C-alpha cells in the first residue's frame, strides 16, 4: 500500500495554487476511466486508488501498487 498527498493548497514553484475544492469536484470524472495513478511522466509504476480524502491541507490518496 502507498499513501500520500497528491495535492495541497501550498503555492507551487510556478506560483499556482490548486484548490482542494477543484480537485474534489473533478476527481469522480478523473477516475471514471479507472482508479489508477502513475509515476509522473512515466509508465513503470501503476497504482490502483483505494480511497481519497479531502481536508484543509489538500487531497490524500491511499492506493495499491499493481505494476
ZABAPA-63710 format. One record per residue (C-alpha): residue in three letters; residue number from 1; x, y, z negated. Coordinates in steps of 0.001 Angstrom, whole numbers, padded with zeros to 6 digits. Example, Ala and Ser with C-alpha at 12.3 -4.5 7.8 and 13.67 -1.06 7.14 Angstrom:
<atoms>
<atom "Ala", 1, <012300, -004500, -007800>>
<atom "Ser", 2, <013670, -001060, -007140>>
</atoms>
This chain:
<atoms>
<atom "Unk", 1, <000000, 000000, 000000>>
<atom "Unk", 2, <001087, 003556, 000659>>
<atom "Unk", 3, <-000191, 006725, -000930>>
<atom "Unk", 4, <000429, 010378, -000247>>
<atom "Unk", 5, <-000701, 013873, 000524>>
<atom "Unk", 6, <-001438, 014310, 004232>>
<atom "Unk", 7, <-002431, 017946, 003865>>
<atom "Unk", 8, <-002056, 020653, 001256>>
<atom "Unk", 9, <-003051, 024297, 001289>>
<atom "Unk", 10, <000579, 025399, 000976>>
<atom "Unk", 11, <001863, 027657, 003741>>
<atom "Unk", 12, <003766, 025657, 006371>>
<atom "Unk", 13, <007115, 026816, 007755>>
<atom "Unk", 14, <005291, 028310, 010755>>
<atom "Unk", 15, <003076, 030332, 008409>>
<atom "Unk", 16, <-000094, 028312, 008999>>
<atom "Unk", 17, <-002300, 027240, 006098>>
<atom "Unk", 18, <-004556, 024261, 006850>>
<atom "Unk", 19, <-007622, 024478, 004631>>
<atom "Unk", 20, <-008882, 021296, 002945>>
<atom "Unk", 21, <-012467, 022093, 003953>>
<atom "Unk", 22, <-011411, 021957, 007629>>
<atom "Unk", 23, <-009777, 018530, 007212>>
<atom "Unk", 24, <-012770, 017258, 005221>>
<atom "Unk", 25, <-015159, 018387, 007981>>
<atom "Unk", 26, <-013067, 016743, 010732>>
<atom "Unk", 27, <-011871, 013506, 009122>>
<atom "Unk", 28, <-015007, 011452, 009842>>
<atom "Unk", 29, <-014736, 012158, 013582>>
<atom "Unk", 30, <-010971, 011590, 013495>>
<atom "Unk", 31, <-011417, 008086, 012059>>
<atom "Unk", 32, <-014195, 007039, 014482>>
<atom "Unk", 33, <-011544, 005540, 016762>>
<atom "Unk", 34, <-010233, 003528, 013816>>
<atom "Unk", 35, <-008924, 004485, 010388>>
<atom "Unk", 36, <-005270, 004420, 011415>>
<atom "Unk", 37, <-002318, 006723, 010907>>
<atom "Unk", 38, <001127, 006537, 012457>>
<atom "Unk", 39, <004503, 007980, 011642>>
<atom "Unk", 40, <004658, 011424, 013244>>
<atom "Unk", 41, <005530, 011352, 016967>>
<atom "Unk", 42, <006419, 007640, 016957>>
<atom "Unk", 43, <004695, 004289, 017228>>
<atom "Unk", 44, <006623, 001990, 014854>>
<atom "Unk", 45, <004535, 002218, 011666>>
<atom "Unk", 46, <000777, 001753, 011588>>
<atom "Unk", 47, <-001321, 002411, 008502>>
<atom "Unk", 48, <-004963, 001440, 008043>>
<atom "Unk", 49, <-006573, 004033, 005811>>
<atom "Unk", 50, <-008454, 002570, 002871>>
<atom "Unk", 51, <-009538, 005767, 001124>>
<atom "Unk", 52, <-009164, 009501, 001250>>
<atom "Unk", 53, <-009870, 012073, -001424>>
<atom "Unk", 54, <-010055, 015847, -001475>>
<atom "Unk", 55, <-009291, 018226, -004335>>
<atom "Unk", 56, <-007941, 021728, -004970>>
<atom "Unk", 57, <-004458, 020689, -003804>>
<atom "Unk", 58, <-005467, 019095, -000486>>
<atom "Unk", 59, <-006137, 015724, 001141>>
<atom "Unk", 60, <-004766, 012488, -000350>>
<atom "Unk", 61, <-004724, 009217, 001624>>
<atom "Unk", 62, <-004406, 005604, 000477>>
<atom "Unk", 63, <-003561, 003018, 003116>>
<atom "Unk", 64, <-002082, -000351, 004009>>
<atom "Unk", 65, <000869, -000807, 006383>>
<atom "Unk", 66, <-000117, -003129, 009256>>
<atom "Unk", 67, <002802, -002923, 011728>>
</atoms>
